[in-house]
Amino acid sequence: MKSKFEDFHFTSRNEHTEGLITGLLLGAAIGACVGILLAPKSGKALRGKIKDLADSQADTLGSSWEQAKDKAGKAAGDAKDAISSAADETGSKLKDLANKAENEIEDGVETVADRFQKKY
């Protein structure tokens, strides 16, 4: 029997959080615009208020964009450092294994040569 949740793909919490924040910001902006448009003001005062609101939202979005860029840059740097560290560690372990294998082969060759000399 197929579960009703088999086709549902769970996503990370960050994806839900980003969508929630985007929805809240968009809803707040739409609500503010509707409130301004429905308020009894003169055309000049209304245009001024809309301009002030747009400037405020542009500043907020600009600062959010800068924060997102900074976080993405830091995450990329951290990932690069982690990959570099893992590559160095892997290379070191491979060199150790190669040296160990070389020593084992040399010991085996010496053992076979000694046995051959003793026998003949």
Backbone as ProteinMPNN parsed JSONL, in Angstrom:
{"seq_chain_A": "MKSKFEDFHFTSRNEHTEGLITGLLLGAAIGACVGILLAPKSGKALRGKIKDLADSQADTLGSSWEQAKDKAGKAAGDAKDAISSAADETGSKLKDLANKAENEIEDGVETVADRFQKKY", "coords_chain_A": {"N_chain_A": [[0.846, -1.181, 0.0], [0.592, 2.159, -0.828], [1.963, 4.959, 0.733], [0.553, 8.124, 1.608], [2.419, 10.079, 1.76], [4.645, 9.433, 0.255], [5.258, 10.598, -2.237], [5.842, 13.143, -1.549], [8.259, 15.577, -1.183], [10.483, 16.439, 1.192], [11.871, 19.527, 2.108], [14.674, 21.617, 2.982], [14.81, 23.541, 6.009], [15.644, 26.143, 5.56], [14.729, 26.828, 2.972], [11.983, 27.046, 3.385], [11.937, 29.103, 5.26], [13.038, 31.261, 3.825], [11.047, 31.616, 1.889], [8.908, 32.311, 3.515], [9.791, 34.737, 4.664], [10.063, 36.306, 2.345], [7.395, 36.337, 1.477], [6.189, 37.671, 3.648], [7.445, 40.214, 3.507], [6.616, 41.054, 0.955], [3.843, 41.065, 1.298], [3.63, 43.057, 3.282], [4.516, 45.286, 1.841], [2.575, 45.464, -0.194], [0.28, 45.858, 1.362], [0.923, 48.322, 2.547], [0.965, 49.977, 0.288], [-1.716, 49.781, -0.6], [-3.017, 50.886, 1.61], [-2.044, 53.516, 1.524], [-3.04, 54.367, -0.947], [-5.786, 54.297, -0.488], [-6.165, 56.154, 1.458], [-7.474, 59.376, 2.344], [-6.042, 61.78, 0.716], [-4.362, 64.561, -0.873], [-3.352, 64.66, -4.346], [-0.637, 65.437, -4.703], [0.456, 65.113, -2.129], [-0.018, 62.391, -1.817], [1.584, 61.291, -3.89], [4.09, 62.059, -2.94], [4.209, 60.603, -0.561], [4.132, 57.985, -1.575], [6.54, 57.997, -2.999], [8.371, 58.284, -0.876], [7.878, 55.869, 0.475], [8.638, 54.03, -1.507], [11.361, 54.649, -1.745], [12.228, 53.939, 0.809], [11.688, 51.173, 0.803], [13.411, 50.402, -1.266], [15.891, 50.947, -0.105], [15.83, 49.101, 2.012], [15.694, 46.664, 0.594], [18.11, 46.839, -0.79], [19.995, 46.719, 1.297], [19.404, 44.173, 2.278], [20.131, 42.657, 0.076], [22.912, 43.1, -0.012], [23.662, 41.894, 2.407], [22.967, 39.239, 1.828], [24.738, 38.735, -0.288], [27.181, 38.932, 1.081], [26.958, 36.786, 2.894], [26.798, 34.64, 1.091], [29.309, 34.848, -0.127], [30.964, 34.311, 2.072], [30.164, 31.685, 2.66], [30.979, 30.409, 0.312], [33.739, 30.787, 0.483], [34.279, 29.339, 2.838], [33.559, 26.772, 1.971], [35.444, 26.375, -0.053], [37.811, 26.388, 1.463], [37.358, 24.104, 3.043], [37.29, 22.09, 1.104], [39.857, 22.297, 0.046], [41.377, 21.632, 2.305], [40.501, 18.992, 2.721], [41.433, 17.84, 0.356], [44.216, 18.14, 0.66], [44.634, 16.539, 2.925], [43.785, 14.062, 1.958], [45.654, 13.681, -0.097], [47.994, 13.462, 1.426], [47.458, 11.124, 2.882], [47.308, 9.299, 0.776], [49.98, 9.37, -0.141], [51.263, 8.292, 2.099], [50.147, 5.7, 2.078], [51.123, 4.798, -0.393], [53.884, 4.805, 0.094], [53.983, 2.897, 2.126], [53.059, 0.646, 0.726], [55.114, 0.421, -1.152], [57.288, -0.18, 0.539], [56.399, -2.652, 1.548], [56.391, -4.174, -0.789], [59.116, -4.105, -1.464], [60.149, -5.49, 0.766], [58.954, -7.973, 0.326], [60.121, -8.724, -2.119], [62.798, -8.925, -1.334], [62.575, -11.041, 0.485], [61.757, -13.149, -1.196], [63.997, -13.255, -2.887], [65.99, -13.976, -1.034], [65.086, -16.517, -0.236], [65.247, -17.851, -2.686], [68.021, -17.78, -3.17], [68.946, -19.325, -1.04], [67.844, -21.755, -1.641], [69.003, -22.455, -4.104]], "CA_chain_A": [[0.0, 0.0, 0.0], [1.38, 3.373, -0.993], [1.7, 6.006, 1.713], [0.19, 9.395, 0.99], [3.558, 10.978, 1.857], [5.776, 8.944, -0.521], [5.585, 11.505, -3.323], [6.12, 14.458, -0.987], [9.687, 15.753, -0.962], [10.745, 17.403, 2.243], [12.979, 20.423, 1.796], [15.332, 22.122, 4.176], [14.136, 24.614, 6.739], [16.032, 27.424, 4.965], [13.862, 27.126, 1.841], [10.703, 27.491, 3.931], [12.164, 30.384, 5.926], [13.204, 32.281, 2.787], [9.729, 31.857, 1.301], [8.091, 33.007, 4.508], [10.267, 36.117, 4.762], [9.695, 36.97, 1.094], [5.947, 36.551, 1.522], [5.879, 38.722, 4.63], [7.88, 41.511, 2.971], [5.74, 41.4, -0.161], [2.538, 41.395, 1.872], [3.729, 44.351, 3.951], [4.613, 46.321, 0.808], [1.266, 45.586, -0.83], [-0.614, 46.461, 2.354], [1.258, 49.746, 2.689], [0.516, 50.672, -0.933], [-3.18, 49.856, -0.586], [-3.367, 51.848, 2.65], [-1.737, 54.863, 1.034], [-3.957, 54.704, -2.035], [-7.149, 54.457, 0.024], [-6.219, 57.271, 2.411], [-7.941, 60.618, 1.705], [-4.971, 62.771, 0.631], [-4.275, 65.222, -2.175], [-2.47, 63.964, -5.289], [0.758, 65.774, -4.448], [0.836, 64.469, -0.867], [-0.022, 60.955, -2.069], [2.776, 60.972, -4.677], [5.233, 62.203, -2.031], [4.215, 59.474, 0.368], [4.507, 56.8, -2.355], [7.972, 58.105, -3.271], [9.075, 57.989, 0.37], [7.743, 54.436, 0.719], [9.461, 53.328, -2.489], [12.758, 54.855, -1.357], [12.462, 53.138, 2.01], [11.737, 49.764, 0.395], [14.633, 50.216, -2.055], [16.996, 50.889, 0.855], [15.726, 47.828, 2.72], [16.075, 45.594, -0.326], [19.544, 46.976, -1.058], [20.766, 46.209, 2.424], [19.198, 42.718, 2.309], [20.927, 42.102, -1.022], [24.311, 43.139, 0.417], [23.836, 40.862, 3.429], [22.922, 37.94, 1.149], [26.006, 38.582, -1.014], [28.237, 38.675, 2.062], [26.791, 35.415, 3.398], [27.15, 33.719, 0.011], [30.764, 34.894, -0.267], [31.556, 33.604, 3.209], [29.894, 30.254, 2.485], [31.843, 29.929, -0.765], [35.096, 30.731, 1.032], [34.341, 28.207, 3.773], [33.53, 25.535, 1.183], [36.74, 26.274, -0.724], [38.793, 25.999, 2.478], [37.091, 22.723, 3.443], [37.694, 21.218, -0.01], [41.316, 22.338, -0.014], [41.869, 20.868, 3.449], [40.233, 17.574, 2.457], [42.336, 17.407, -0.72], [45.553, 18.017, 1.25], [44.632, 15.374, 3.809], [43.695, 12.873, 1.113], [46.953, 13.523, -0.752], [48.939, 12.988, 2.432], [47.16, 9.718, 3.172], [47.696, 8.503, -0.393], [51.439, 9.255, -0.131], [51.602, 7.333, 3.155], [49.797, 4.359, 1.607], [52.056, 4.436, -1.464], [55.164, 4.475, 0.739], [53.803, 1.626, 2.836], [52.989, -0.402, -0.295], [56.462, 0.28, -1.717], [58.089, -0.898, 1.538], [55.941, -4.048, 1.595], [56.856, -4.838, -2.018], [60.563, -4.293, -1.336], [60.36, -6.574, 1.731], [58.565, -9.223, -0.325], [61.144, -9.054, -3.119], [63.978, -9.374, -0.599], [62.268, -12.356, 1.04], [61.775, -14.115, -2.304], [65.392, -13.375, -3.338], [66.712, -14.755, -0.02], [64.647, -17.924, -0.331], [65.77, -18.396, -3.94], [69.45, -17.973, -3.001], [69.14, -20.429, -0.107], [67.417, -22.997, -2.278], [69.845, -22.78, -5.237]], "C_chain_A": [[0.881, 1.229, 0.0], [0.958, 4.417, 0.043], [1.379, 7.31, 1.002], [1.346, 10.389, 1.024], [4.746, 10.537, 1.007], [6.198, 9.915, -1.604], [5.936, 12.908, -2.827], [7.611, 14.549, -0.673], [9.892, 16.84, 0.086], [11.953, 18.239, 1.854], [13.551, 20.947, 3.091], [14.538, 23.277, 4.784], [14.44, 25.969, 6.109], [15.122, 27.804, 3.802], [12.511, 27.644, 2.332], [10.843, 28.877, 4.564], [12.288, 31.5, 4.902], [11.859, 32.624, 2.155], [8.83, 32.626, 2.237], [8.494, 34.474, 4.596], [9.885, 36.897, 3.512], [8.21, 37.28, 1.072], [5.551, 37.656, 2.479], [6.266, 40.102, 4.115], [6.973, 41.975, 1.836], [4.355, 41.798, 0.342], [2.543, 42.746, 2.566], [3.777, 45.484, 2.929], [3.266, 46.54, 0.135], [0.274, 46.257, 0.119], [-0.352, 47.946, 2.531], [0.778, 50.537, 1.481], [-1.0, 50.827, -0.948], [-3.642, 50.876, 0.454], [-3.134, 53.281, 2.205], [-2.748, 55.287, -0.024], [-5.382, 54.952, -1.547], [-7.282, 55.614, 1.01], [-6.657, 58.553, 1.68], [-6.868, 61.707, 1.75], [-5.028, 63.43, -0.742], [-3.295, 64.458, -3.052], [-1.004, 64.198, -5.007], [1.257, 65.079, -3.18], [0.926, 62.956, -1.051], [1.219, 60.544, -2.853], [4.034, 61.056, -3.813], [5.352, 61.019, -1.087], [4.619, 58.18, -0.347], [6.002, 56.815, -2.652], [8.784, 57.765, -2.027], [9.039, 56.491, 0.682], [8.627, 53.645, -0.239], [10.94, 53.464, -2.147], [13.126, 53.995, -0.149], [12.595, 51.653, 1.655], [12.997, 49.471, -0.412], [15.846, 50.111, -1.133], [17.008, 49.545, 1.592], [16.175, 46.674, 1.831], [17.564, 45.647, -0.647], [20.386, 46.42, 0.064], [20.602, 44.696, 2.564], [20.049, 42.04, 1.244], [22.407, 42.048, -0.619], [24.591, 42.065, 1.468], [23.856, 39.476, 2.794], [24.224, 37.69, 0.385], [27.147, 38.252, -0.055], [28.169, 37.245, 2.589], [27.183, 34.397, 2.336], [28.66, 33.682, -0.197], [31.466, 34.143, 0.848], [31.356, 32.099, 3.07], [30.786, 29.669, 1.398], [33.284, 29.811, -0.282], [35.275, 29.56, 1.984], [34.373, 26.88, 3.023], [34.871, 25.316, 0.488], [37.814, 25.814, 0.259], [38.614, 24.535, 2.883], [37.548, 21.753, 2.355], [39.214, 21.158, -0.101], [41.934, 21.506, 1.106], [41.675, 19.37, 3.227], [41.167, 17.034, 1.377], [43.75, 17.212, -0.175], [45.651, 16.768, 2.117], [44.598, 14.078, 3.003], [45.026, 12.614, 0.413], [47.992, 12.972, 0.199], [48.718, 11.508, 2.744], [47.545, 8.82, 2.003], [49.21, 8.326, -0.46], [51.883, 8.241, 0.916], [51.31, 5.909, 2.708], [50.743, 3.894, 0.502], [53.413, 4.053, -0.885], [55.087, 3.13, 1.45], [53.772, 0.465, 1.837], [54.373, -0.642, -0.898], [57.357, -0.493, -0.757], [57.704, -2.372, 1.608], [56.437, -4.82, 0.37], [58.355, -5.1, -1.942], [60.877, -5.427, -0.366], [60.029, -7.926, 1.108], [59.588, -9.669, -1.349], [62.395, -9.577, -2.432], [63.764, -10.776, -0.034], [62.332, -13.424, -0.045], [63.207, -14.328, -2.785], [66.203, -14.206, -2.349], [66.348, -16.229, -0.104], [65.2, -18.584, -1.584], [67.248, -18.693, -3.811], [69.737, -19.159, -2.081], [68.817, -21.768, -0.776], [68.403, -23.396, -3.378], [71.239, -22.337, -4.94]], "O_chain_A": [[1.832, 1.308, 0.777], [-0.225, 4.717, 0.209], [1.885, 7.565, -0.091], [1.269, 11.438, 0.385], [5.778, 11.208, 1.029], [7.392, 10.048, -1.871], [6.292, 13.771, -3.629], [8.157, 13.693, 0.024], [9.524, 17.999, -0.111], [12.94, 17.718, 1.334], [12.984, 20.745, 4.165], [13.703, 23.895, 4.124], [13.586, 26.856, 6.119], [14.775, 28.975, 3.652], [11.958, 28.579, 1.754], [9.961, 29.723, 4.415], [11.709, 32.571, 5.082], [11.567, 33.795, 1.912], [8.074, 33.498, 1.807], [7.635, 35.355, 4.601], [9.43, 38.036, 3.613], [7.813, 38.379, 0.686], [4.688, 38.479, 2.172], [5.504, 41.057, 4.267], [6.607, 43.148, 1.766], [3.769, 42.766, -0.143], [1.578, 43.503, 2.458], [3.15, 46.525, 3.126], [2.859, 47.682, -0.084], [-0.486, 47.132, -0.295], [-1.286, 48.738, 2.651], [0.246, 51.637, 1.627], [-1.508, 51.899, -1.277], [-4.566, 51.647, 0.195], [-3.948, 54.161, 2.485], [-3.249, 56.411, -0.008], [-6.107, 55.747, -2.145], [-8.396, 56.008, 1.356], [-6.261, 58.786, 0.538], [-6.796, 62.468, 2.715], [-5.666, 62.916, -1.661], [-2.486, 63.682, -2.542], [-0.205, 63.263, -5.063], [2.354, 64.521, -3.165], [1.827, 62.312, -0.513], [1.85, 59.542, -2.514], [4.935, 60.227, -3.936], [6.442, 60.501, -0.844], [5.362, 57.371, 0.209], [6.663, 55.78, -2.57], [9.775, 57.039, -2.111], [10.042, 55.914, 1.101], [9.292, 52.694, 0.173], [11.692, 52.494, -2.249], [14.203, 53.401, -0.1], [13.494, 50.966, 2.139], [13.592, 48.404, -0.26], [16.728, 49.281, -1.355], [18.061, 48.934, 1.773], [16.941, 45.811, 2.26], [18.209, 44.605, -0.761], [21.376, 45.729, -0.176], [21.553, 44.005, 2.93], [20.62, 40.975, 1.481], [23.076, 41.045, -0.867], [25.629, 41.405, 1.427], [24.666, 38.63, 3.173], [24.754, 36.58, 0.401], [27.98, 37.393, -0.346], [29.192, 36.573, 2.715], [27.831, 33.398, 2.646], [29.232, 32.615, -0.417], [32.44, 33.428, 0.611], [32.275, 31.323, 3.333], [31.295, 28.558, 1.543], [33.971, 28.842, -0.605], [36.293, 28.87, 1.948], [35.118, 25.972, 3.389], [35.375, 24.193, 0.448], [38.632, 24.954, -0.067], [39.594, 23.809, 3.047], [38.13, 20.711, 2.657], [39.787, 20.088, -0.304], [42.894, 20.768, 0.886], [42.57, 18.574, 3.509], [41.638, 15.9, 1.47], [44.412, 16.229, -0.509], [46.634, 16.03, 2.048], [45.295, 13.117, 3.327], [45.479, 11.472, 0.336], [48.787, 12.11, -0.177], [49.672, 10.738, 2.854], [48.047, 7.714, 2.204], [49.684, 7.242, -0.8], [52.77, 7.426, 0.661], [52.121, 5.009, 2.926], [51.123, 2.724, 0.465], [54.025, 3.081, -1.327], [56.017, 2.326, 1.381], [54.386, -0.576, 2.073], [54.757, -1.789, -1.128], [58.106, -1.371, -1.186], [58.57, -3.241, 1.715], [56.852, -5.974, 0.48], [58.82, -6.18, -2.308], [61.765, -6.238, -0.63], [60.736, -8.908, 1.333], [59.895, -10.857, -1.444], [62.992, -10.555, -2.883], [64.672, -11.606, -0.072], [62.904, -14.493, 0.171], [63.598, -15.461, -3.063], [67.01, -15.043, -2.755], [67.225, -17.091, -0.047], [65.582, -19.754, -1.55], [67.709, -19.734, -4.279], [70.677, -19.915, -2.325], [69.454, -22.784, -0.495], [68.624, -24.592, -3.572], [72.132, -22.512, -5.768]]}, "name": "protein", "num_of_chains": 1, "seq": "MKSKFEDFHFTSRNEHTEGLITGLLLGAAIGACVGILLAPKSGKALRGKIKDLADSQADTLGSSWEQAKDKAGKAAGDAKDAISSAADETGSKLKDLANKAENEIEDGVETVADRFQKKY"}
